[in-house]
Amino acid sequence: MTKATILLAEDDEIMRVTLTDFLAKNGWSVDEVSDGREAREKLRQNCYQLVVSDIRMPGGGGFDLLDEIRLKKIPPPIIFMTAYGSDSEKILCMQKGAAAYLLKPFEMDELLYQVRKLLSPHLAP
């Protein structure tokens, strides 16, 4: 069975380390980046089964990342996270193709549920 690889794009260091540790402890491989530019570069170089991204980051936000994802032959689903969300932003994210939208602070169980739901069974840990 193949271990799924997740790209995590989060500019807040504490949040990034916390999420990376949490996802890794649940059995997934995680590549972490701290800004949108790094995230787009990783997407060009690697194949990910899932992307978890903050919406607002230096070097281009989540929507820029979503544009890059759409260029992939098999685009991975994306979970957007934000501390400054609104209902209208959530609707926009979903209309643009996000698989899920989490408002920070969120329960780690909610992230776990979304990740498990989005990864196909043969890629889940």
DSSP file (Angstrom, degrees, kcal/mol; ACC not computed):
  #  RESIDUE AA STRUCTURE BP1 BP2  ACC     N-H-->O    O-->H-N    N-H-->O    O-->H-N    TCO  KAPPA ALPHA  PHI   PSI    X-CA   Y-CA   Z-CA
    1    1 A M              0   0    0      0, 0.0     2,-0.3     0, 0.0   122,-0.1   0.000 360.0 360.0 360.0 134.2    0.0    0.0    0.0
    2    2 A T        -     0   0    0    120,-0.6     2,-0.5     1,-0.0     0, 0.0  -0.617 360.0-126.2 -84.9 138.7    1.3    3.4   -0.9
    3    3 A K        -     0   0    0     -2,-0.3   121,-0.1   122,-0.1    25,-0.1  -0.724  28.8-121.2 -83.7 128.2    1.6    6.2    1.7
    4    4 A A        -     0   0    0    119,-1.6    25,-2.4    -2,-0.5     2,-0.5  -0.386  19.9-141.3 -68.4 144.4   -0.2    9.3    0.6
    5    5 A T  E     -a   29   0A   0     23,-0.2    44,-2.4    42,-0.1    45,-1.0  -0.942  14.8-162.7-111.9 129.4    1.9   12.5    0.4
    6    6 A I  E     -ab  30  50A   0     23,-3.1    25,-2.7    -2,-0.5     2,-0.6  -0.900  12.3-143.9-112.3 135.8    0.3   15.8    1.5
    7    7 A L  E     -ab  31  51A   0     43,-2.4    45,-3.0    -2,-0.4     2,-0.6  -0.898  18.2-164.7 -95.4 122.3    1.6   19.3    0.6
    8    8 A L  E     -ab  32  52A   0     23,-3.0    25,-2.5    -2,-0.6     2,-0.6  -0.945   6.5-173.9-110.9 119.1    1.1   21.6    3.6
    9    9 A A  E     +ab  33  53A   0     43,-2.8    45,-2.6    -2,-0.6     2,-0.3  -0.937  23.4 142.7-115.7 109.5    1.3   25.4    2.9
   10   10 A E        -     0   0    0     23,-2.2     6,-0.1    -2,-0.6    47,-0.1  -0.957  36.3-160.1-150.7 124.2    1.1   27.5    6.0
   11   11 A D  S    S+     0   0    0     -2,-0.3     2,-0.7    45,-0.3    -1,-0.1   0.740  72.9  87.7 -81.7 -22.1    3.1   30.6    6.8
   12   12 A D     >  -     0   0    0      1,-0.2     4,-2.9     2,-0.0     5,-0.2  -0.685  69.4-152.6 -79.5 116.4    2.6   30.5   10.6
   13   13 A E  H  > S+     0   0    0     -2,-0.7     4,-2.7     1,-0.2     5,-0.3   0.888  90.8  49.1 -60.5 -44.1    5.4   28.4   11.9
   14   14 A I  H  > S+     0   0    0      1,-0.2     4,-2.4     2,-0.2    -1,-0.2   0.931 115.0  44.9 -63.0 -45.1    3.7   27.0   15.0
   15   15 A M  H  > S+     0   0    0      2,-0.2     4,-2.8     1,-0.2     5,-0.2   0.912 113.2  51.4 -64.1 -42.7    0.6   26.0   13.0
   16   16 A R  H  X S+     0   0    0     -4,-2.9     4,-2.5     2,-0.2    -2,-0.2   0.927 113.0  44.1 -61.7 -46.8    2.8   24.5   10.3
   17   17 A V  H  X S+     0   0    0     -4,-2.7     4,-2.6     2,-0.2     5,-0.2   0.911 114.2  50.6 -65.2 -42.7    4.8   22.4   12.7
   18   18 A T  H  X S+     0   0    0     -4,-2.4     4,-2.3    -5,-0.3    -2,-0.2   0.937 114.2  43.3 -61.1 -47.8    1.7   21.3   14.6
   19   19 A L  H  X S+     0   0    0     -4,-2.8     4,-2.8     2,-0.2     5,-0.3   0.892 113.1  52.0 -67.3 -39.8   -0.2   20.3   11.5
   20   20 A T  H  X S+     0   0    0     -4,-2.5     4,-2.6    -5,-0.2     5,-0.2   0.945 112.3  45.7 -60.6 -48.5    2.9   18.5   10.0
   21   21 A D  H  X S+     0   0    0     -4,-2.6     4,-2.6     1,-0.2    -2,-0.2   0.919 113.6  49.9 -60.6 -44.4    3.4   16.5   13.2
   22   22 A F  H  X S+     0   0    0     -4,-2.3     4,-1.1    -5,-0.2    -2,-0.2   0.932 113.7  43.9 -61.7 -48.2   -0.3   15.7   13.4
   23   23 A L  H  <>S+     0   0    0     -4,-2.8     5,-2.0     1,-0.2     3,-0.3   0.903 114.6  49.6 -65.8 -41.1   -0.6   14.5    9.8
   24   24 A A  H ><5S+     0   0    0     -4,-2.6     3,-1.9    -5,-0.3    -2,-0.2   0.901 107.4  54.1 -65.1 -40.6    2.7   12.5   10.1
   25   25 A K  H 3<5S+     0   0    0     -4,-2.6    -1,-0.2     1,-0.3    -2,-0.2   0.762 104.4  56.9 -65.2 -23.1    1.6   10.8   13.3
   26   26 A N  T 3<5S-     0   0    0     -4,-1.1    -1,-0.3    -3,-0.3    -2,-0.2   0.335 128.7 -96.5 -91.0   7.3   -1.5    9.7   11.5
   27   27 A G  T < 5S+     0   0    0     -3,-1.9     2,-0.3     1,-0.3    -3,-0.2   0.478  81.6 122.4 102.6   3.4    0.6    8.0    8.8
   28   28 A W      < -     0   0    0     -5,-2.0     2,-0.4   -25,-0.1    -1,-0.3  -0.685  59.9-122.0-100.0 154.6    0.9   10.4    6.0
   29   29 A S  E     -a    5   0A   0    -25,-2.4   -23,-3.1    -2,-0.3     2,-0.4  -0.779  33.6-160.7 -87.8 135.2    4.0   11.8    4.4
   30   30 A V  E     -a    6   0A   0     -2,-0.4     2,-0.5   -25,-0.2   -23,-0.2  -0.975  18.8-166.0-128.8 127.1    4.0   15.6    4.5
   31   31 A D  E     -a    7   0A   0    -25,-2.7   -23,-3.0    -2,-0.4     2,-0.4  -0.953  23.2-159.8-102.0 125.4    6.0   18.2    2.6
   32   32 A E  E     +a    8   0A   0     -2,-0.5     2,-0.3   -25,-0.2   -23,-0.2  -0.866  14.4 177.0-112.8 142.5    5.7   21.6    4.3
   33   33 A V  E     -a    9   0A   0    -25,-2.5   -23,-2.2    -2,-0.4     3,-0.0  -0.942  24.9-144.7-137.0 159.3    6.3   25.0    2.9
   34   34 A S  S    S+     0   0    0     -2,-0.3     2,-0.3   -25,-0.2   -25,-0.1   0.450  75.8  27.9-108.4  -1.4    5.9   28.5    4.4
   35   35 A D  S  > S-     0   0    0     22,-0.1     4,-1.9     1,-0.1    24,-0.2  -0.974  78.8-104.4-153.6 169.8    4.7   30.6    1.5
   36   36 A G  H  > S+     0   0    0     22,-2.6     4,-2.5    24,-0.3    23,-0.2   0.837 114.2  56.4 -66.0 -35.7    2.8   30.4   -1.8
   37   37 A R  H  > S+     0   0    0     21,-0.4     4,-2.0     1,-0.2    -1,-0.2   0.941 109.7  45.5 -62.4 -47.6    5.8   30.6   -4.0
   38   38 A E  H  > S+     0   0    0      1,-0.2     4,-2.5     2,-0.2    -1,-0.2   0.886 111.8  53.6 -61.8 -39.0    7.4   27.5   -2.4
   39   39 A A  H  X S+     0   0    0     -4,-1.9     4,-2.2     2,-0.2    -2,-0.2   0.926 108.6  47.7 -63.3 -45.4    4.1   25.7   -2.6
   40   40 A R  H  X S+     0   0    0     -4,-2.5     4,-1.7     1,-0.2    -1,-0.2   0.895 112.1  50.7 -63.8 -39.0    3.7   26.4   -6.3
   41   41 A E  H  X S+     0   0    0     -4,-2.0     4,-1.6     2,-0.2    -2,-0.2   0.920 109.8  49.5 -64.3 -44.5    7.3   25.2   -6.9
   42   42 A K  H  X S+     0   0    0     -4,-2.5     4,-2.1     1,-0.2    -2,-0.2   0.893 108.8  53.9 -61.2 -39.7    6.7   22.0   -4.9
   43   43 A L  H  < S+     0   0    0     -4,-2.2    -1,-0.2     1,-0.2    -2,-0.2   0.867 107.8  50.0 -63.4 -36.0    3.5   21.3   -7.0
   44   44 A R  H  < S+     0   0    0     -4,-1.7    -1,-0.2     1,-0.2    -2,-0.2   0.837 118.2  39.2 -69.1 -32.1    5.5   21.7  -10.2
   45   45 A Q  H  < S+     0   0    0     -4,-1.6     2,-0.3    -5,-0.1    -2,-0.2   0.694 117.1  39.3 -93.0 -21.1    8.1   19.2   -9.0
   46   46 A N     <  -     0   0    0     -4,-2.1     2,-0.5    -5,-0.1     0, 0.0  -0.811  69.6-120.5-133.1 165.1    6.1   16.6   -7.1
   47   47 A C        -     0   0    0     -2,-0.3     2,-0.4    25,-0.0   -42,-0.1  -0.941  32.5-174.3-107.8 122.8    2.9   14.6   -7.2
   48   48 A Y        -     0   0    0     -2,-0.5   -42,-0.2    -5,-0.1     3,-0.1  -0.890  26.5-155.2-117.6 147.5    0.6   15.1   -4.2
   49   49 A Q  S    S+     0   0    0    -44,-2.4     2,-0.3    -2,-0.4   -43,-0.2   0.626  84.9  12.6 -91.0 -15.7   -2.5   13.3   -3.3
   50   50 A L  E     -b    6   0A   0    -45,-1.0   -43,-2.4    26,-0.2     2,-0.4  -0.979  60.8-152.4-159.0 145.7   -3.8   16.2   -1.2
   51   51 A V  E     -bc   7  78A   0     26,-2.3    28,-2.8    -2,-0.3     2,-0.5  -0.989   6.0-169.7-121.7 133.0   -2.9   19.9   -0.6
   52   52 A V  E     +bc   8  79A   0    -45,-3.0   -43,-2.8    -2,-0.4     2,-0.4  -0.988  23.8 171.3-119.6 119.5   -3.7   21.6    2.7
   53   53 A S  E     -bc   9  80A   0     26,-2.8    28,-2.5    -2,-0.5   -43,-0.2  -0.979  37.4-126.4-140.4 140.8   -3.2   25.4    2.4
   54   54 A D  E     - c   0  81A   0    -45,-2.6    28,-0.2    -2,-0.4     3,-0.1  -0.496  25.5-137.5 -68.4 150.6   -3.7   28.6    4.2
   55   55 A I  S    S+     0   0    0     26,-2.0     7,-2.5     1,-0.2     2,-0.6   0.885  89.5  49.0 -80.2 -40.1   -5.6   31.1    2.0
   56   56 A R  S    S+     0   0    0     25,-0.3   -45,-0.3     5,-0.2    -1,-0.2  -0.896  73.0 139.5-109.2 114.3   -3.5   34.2    2.9
   57   57 A M    >   -     0   0    0     -2,-0.6     3,-0.9    -3,-0.1   -22,-0.1  -0.974  54.3 -94.7-144.9 156.2    0.3   33.7    2.7
   58   58 A P  T 3  S+     0   0    0      0, 0.0   -22,-2.6     0, 0.0   -21,-0.4  -0.385 107.9  32.6 -63.6 153.2    3.3   35.7    1.5
   59   59 A G  T 3  S-     0   0    0    -24,-0.2   -24,-0.1   -23,-0.2     2,-0.0   0.654 137.2 -30.4  75.7  15.8    4.3   34.9   -2.1
   60   60 A G  S <  S-     0   0    0     -3,-0.9   -24,-0.3   -24,-0.2   -20,-0.1   0.156  72.7-117.9 110.0 132.4    0.8   34.2   -3.3
   61   61 A G     >  -     0   0    0    -25,-0.1     4,-1.8    -5,-0.1     3,-0.4  -0.007  43.4 -72.6 -90.8-165.9   -2.1   32.8   -1.4
   62   62 A G  H  > S+     0   0    0     -7,-2.5     4,-2.4     1,-0.2     5,-0.1   0.806 126.1  57.0 -61.0 -34.4   -4.3   29.8   -1.7
   63   63 A F  H  > S+     0   0    0     -8,-0.4     4,-1.8     2,-0.2    -1,-0.2   0.881 106.4  50.2 -69.3 -35.1   -6.2   31.0   -4.8
   64   64 A D  H  > S+     0   0    0     -3,-0.4     4,-1.6     2,-0.2    -1,-0.2   0.895 111.3  49.8 -63.9 -39.2   -2.8   31.3   -6.7
   65   65 A L  H  X S+     0   0    0     -4,-1.8     4,-2.4     1,-0.2    -2,-0.2   0.889 106.5  54.9 -65.8 -39.7   -2.0   27.8   -5.5
   66   66 A L  H  X S+     0   0    0     -4,-2.4     4,-2.0     1,-0.2    -1,-0.2   0.883 104.4  54.3 -61.5 -38.9   -5.4   26.6   -6.7
   67   67 A D  H  < S+     0   0    0     -4,-1.8     4,-0.5     1,-0.2    -1,-0.2   0.896 109.5  48.0 -60.9 -40.0   -4.6   28.0  -10.2
   68   68 A E  H >< S+     0   0    0     -4,-1.6     3,-1.1     1,-0.2     4,-0.4   0.892 108.4  54.4 -67.2 -40.3   -1.4   25.9  -10.2
   69   69 A I  H >< S+     0   0    0     -4,-2.4     3,-1.8     1,-0.3    -2,-0.2   0.890 100.0  60.9 -60.6 -40.2   -3.2   22.8   -9.0
   70   70 A R  T 3< S+     0   0    0     -4,-2.0    -1,-0.3     1,-0.3    -2,-0.2   0.702  95.3  63.3 -62.8 -18.9   -5.6   23.1  -12.0
   71   71 A L  T <  S+     0   0    0     -3,-1.1    -1,-0.3    -4,-0.5    -2,-0.2   0.652  82.5 100.9 -79.0 -15.5   -2.7   22.8  -14.4
   72   72 A K  S <  S-     0   0    0     -3,-1.8   -28,-0.0    -4,-0.4   -25,-0.0  -0.404  77.7-130.9 -71.7 145.2   -1.9   19.2  -13.1
   73   73 A K  S    S+     0   0    0      1,-0.3    -1,-0.1    -2,-0.1    -4,-0.0   0.925 109.2  23.1 -60.5 -44.5   -3.1   16.3  -15.2
   74   74 A I  S    S-     0   0    0     -5,-0.0    -1,-0.3    -3,-0.0    -3,-0.1  -0.863  93.2-151.6-120.3  93.9   -4.6   14.8  -12.1
   75   75 A P        -     0   0    0      0, 0.0    -5,-0.1     0, 0.0    -6,-0.1  -0.455  11.5-129.7 -71.6 131.4   -5.2   17.7   -9.7
   76   76 A P        -     0   0    0      0, 0.0   -26,-0.2     0, 0.0   -27,-0.1  -0.458  29.1-102.3 -74.1 151.6   -5.1   16.9   -6.0
   77   77 A P        -     0   0    0      0, 0.0   -26,-2.3     0, 0.0     2,-0.4  -0.370  36.9-142.5 -67.3 155.5   -8.0   18.1   -3.8
   78   78 A I  E     -c   51   0A   0     19,-0.4    21,-2.7   -28,-0.2    22,-1.2  -0.978  10.2-157.2-126.3 135.5   -7.3   21.1   -1.7
   79   79 A I  E     -cd  52 100A   0    -28,-2.8   -26,-2.8    -2,-0.4     2,-0.3  -0.953  18.8-150.7-105.2 120.8   -8.4   21.9    1.8
   80   80 A F  E     -cd  53 101A   0     20,-2.6    22,-3.1    -2,-0.6     2,-0.4  -0.732  11.2-169.3 -92.5 142.2   -8.3   25.6    2.5
   81   81 A M  E     +cd  54 102A   0    -28,-2.5   -26,-2.0    -2,-0.3     2,-0.3  -0.964  10.9 166.5-125.4 145.8   -7.7   27.0    6.0
   82   82 A T  E     - d   0 103A   0     20,-1.9    22,-3.5    -2,-0.4     3,-0.3  -0.983  35.0-158.1-157.2 149.3   -8.1   30.6    7.2
   83   83 A A  S    S+     0   0    0     -2,-0.3    -1,-0.1    20,-0.2    20,-0.1   0.528  98.5  50.7 -96.6 -11.0   -8.3   32.6   10.4
   84   84 A Y  S    S+     0   0    0      2,-0.0    -1,-0.2   -28,-0.0     2,-0.1  -0.302  82.8 145.9-123.5  47.7  -10.1   35.5    8.6
   85   85 A G        -     0   0    0     -3,-0.3     2,-0.3    19,-0.2     3,-0.1  -0.282  25.1-173.4 -88.4 169.3  -13.0   33.7    6.9
   86   86 A S     >  -     0   0    0      1,-0.1     4,-2.4    -2,-0.1     5,-0.2  -0.944  41.2-104.0-149.1 165.9  -16.5   34.6    6.0
   87   87 A D  H  > S+     0   0    0     -2,-0.3     4,-2.4     1,-0.2     5,-0.2   0.904 122.0  51.6 -61.3 -40.4  -19.5   32.8    4.5
   88   88 A S  H  > S+     0   0    0      1,-0.2     4,-2.2     2,-0.2    -1,-0.2   0.881 109.9  48.9 -66.9 -36.2  -19.0   34.5    1.2
   89   89 A E  H  > S+     0   0    0      2,-0.2     4,-2.8     1,-0.2    -1,-0.2   0.903 109.7  52.4 -68.0 -40.0  -15.3   33.5    1.2
   90   90 A K  H  X S+     0   0    0     -4,-2.4     4,-2.4     2,-0.2    -2,-0.2   0.931 110.2  48.0 -60.0 -45.7  -16.2   29.9    1.9
   91   91 A I  H  X S+     0   0    0     -4,-2.4     4,-2.6     1,-0.2    -1,-0.2   0.918 111.6  50.2 -61.5 -44.0  -18.7   29.9   -1.0
   92   92 A L  H  X S+     0   0    0     -4,-2.2     4,-2.1     2,-0.2    -2,-0.2   0.919 109.9  50.7 -60.9 -44.6  -16.1   31.4   -3.3
   93   93 A C  H  <>S+     0   0    0     -4,-2.8     5,-2.6     1,-0.2     4,-0.5   0.926 112.5  45.8 -59.1 -45.9  -13.5   28.8   -2.3
   94   94 A M  H ><5S+     0   0    0     -4,-2.4     3,-0.9     1,-0.2    -1,-0.2   0.885 111.2  52.4 -67.3 -38.2  -15.9   26.0   -2.9
   95   95 A Q  H 3<5S+     0   0    0     -4,-2.6    -1,-0.2     1,-0.2    -2,-0.2   0.850 107.4  53.4 -64.3 -33.4  -17.0   27.5   -6.3
   96   96 A K  T 3<5S-     0   0    0     -4,-2.1    -1,-0.2    -5,-0.2    -2,-0.2   0.544 131.9 -90.0 -81.1  -6.7  -13.3   27.7   -7.3
   97   97 A G  T < 5 +     0   0    0     -3,-0.9   -19,-0.4    -4,-0.5    -3,-0.2   0.533  69.5 153.3 116.5   6.4  -12.8   24.0   -6.5
   98   98 A A      < -     0   0    0     -5,-2.6    -1,-0.3    -6,-0.2   -19,-0.2  -0.420  35.2-150.5 -66.1 143.7  -11.8   23.7   -2.9
   99   99 A A  S    S+     0   0    0    -21,-2.7     2,-0.3     1,-0.3   -20,-0.2   0.760  76.7   2.3 -84.2 -27.5  -12.7   20.3   -1.4
  100  100 A A  E     -d   79   0A   0    -22,-1.2   -20,-2.6    -7,-0.1     2,-0.4  -0.984  58.1-149.4-156.8 160.0  -13.0   21.7    2.1
  101  101 A Y  E     -d   80   0A   0     -2,-0.3     2,-0.5   -22,-0.2   -20,-0.2  -0.975  14.3-169.7-139.0 117.8  -12.8   25.0    4.0
  102  102 A L  E     -d   81   0A   0    -22,-3.1   -20,-1.9    -2,-0.4     2,-0.6  -0.938  13.5-144.9-115.6 129.9  -11.7   25.1    7.7
  103  103 A L  E     -d   82   0A   0     -2,-0.5   -20,-0.2   -22,-0.2   -22,-0.0  -0.818  40.4 -91.9 -93.0 122.7  -12.0   28.2    9.8
  104  104 A K  S    S+     0   0    0    -22,-3.5   -19,-0.2    -2,-0.6     2,-0.1  -0.532 109.4  44.3 -76.8 143.5   -9.1   28.6   12.3
  105  105 A P  S    S+     0   0    0      0, 0.0     2,-0.3     0, 0.0    -2,-0.1   0.546  85.1 163.4 -77.6 140.1   -8.9   27.6   15.0
  106  106 A F        -     0   0    0     -4,-0.1     2,-0.3    -2,-0.1    -2,-0.1  -0.820  43.5 -97.9-118.9 160.7  -10.4   24.2   14.1
  107  107 A E    >>  -     0   0    0     -2,-0.3     4,-1.4     1,-0.1     3,-0.9  -0.574  26.1-132.6 -75.1 138.1  -10.5   20.9   15.8
  108  108 A M  H 3> S+     0   0    0     -2,-0.3     4,-2.7     1,-0.3     5,-0.2   0.819 107.3  63.0 -62.0 -29.6   -7.8   18.5   14.7
  109  109 A D  H 3> S+     0   0    0      1,-0.2     4,-2.4     2,-0.2    -1,-0.3   0.847  99.5  53.9 -63.1 -32.6  -10.5   15.8   14.4
  110  110 A E  H <> S+     0   0    0     -3,-0.9     4,-2.3     2,-0.2    -1,-0.2   0.917 109.9  46.4 -67.7 -42.6  -12.2   17.9   11.7
  111  111 A L  H  X S+     0   0    0     -4,-1.4     4,-2.8     2,-0.2     5,-0.2   0.934 112.4  50.9 -62.6 -45.2   -9.0   18.1    9.7
  112  112 A L  H  X S+     0   0    0     -4,-2.7     4,-2.6     1,-0.2     5,-0.2   0.912 109.8  50.2 -59.0 -43.5   -8.5   14.4   10.2
  113  113 A Y  H  X S+     0   0    0     -4,-2.4     4,-2.3     1,-0.2    -1,-0.2   0.936 112.6  46.2 -59.6 -48.1  -12.0   13.7    9.0
  114  114 A Q  H  X S+     0   0    0     -4,-2.3     4,-2.1     2,-0.2    -2,-0.2   0.909 113.1  49.0 -64.0 -43.2  -11.5   15.8    5.9
  115  115 A V  H  X S+     0   0    0     -4,-2.8     4,-2.1     1,-0.2    -2,-0.2   0.946 113.5  45.9 -63.0 -48.1   -8.1   14.3    5.0
  116  116 A R  H  < S+     0   0    0     -4,-2.6    -1,-0.2    -5,-0.2    -2,-0.2   0.889 112.5  51.6 -62.1 -38.7   -9.4   10.7    5.4
  117  117 A K  H  < S+     0   0    0     -4,-2.3    -1,-0.2    -5,-0.2    -2,-0.2   0.876 113.7  43.6 -64.9 -37.6  -12.5   11.6    3.4
  118  118 A L  H  < S+     0   0    0     -4,-2.1     2,-0.4    -5,-0.2    -2,-0.2   0.770  97.7  79.1 -85.0 -26.9  -10.5   13.0    0.5
  119  119 A L  S  < S-     0   0    0     -4,-2.1     5,-0.1    -5,-0.2   -69,-0.1  -0.674  88.2-114.7 -84.9 134.3   -7.8   10.5    0.2
  120  120 A S    >>  -     0   0    0     -2,-0.4     3,-2.3     1,-0.1     4,-1.1  -0.330  29.6-109.1 -65.5 150.9   -8.7    7.3   -1.6
  121  121 A P  T 34 S+     0   0    0      0, 0.0     3,-0.3     0, 0.0    -1,-0.1   0.798 116.5  57.6 -53.7 -35.0   -8.7    4.2    0.6
  122  122 A H  T 34 S+     0   0    0      1,-0.2  -120,-0.6     3,-0.1    -2,-0.1   0.641 110.9  44.1 -74.5 -11.1   -5.6    2.7   -1.1
  123  123 A L  T <4 S+     0   0    0     -3,-2.3  -119,-1.6  -122,-0.1    -1,-0.2   0.576  90.9  99.9-104.9 -13.2   -3.6    5.8   -0.2
  124  124 A A     <        0   0    0     -4,-1.1   -97,-0.1    -3,-0.3    -8,-0.0  -0.362 360.0 360.0 -71.3 153.8   -4.8    6.3    3.4
  125  125 A P              0   0    0      0, 0.0    -1,-0.1     0, 0.0  -122,-0.1   0.512 360.0 360.0 -68.0 360.0   -2.5    5.0    6.2
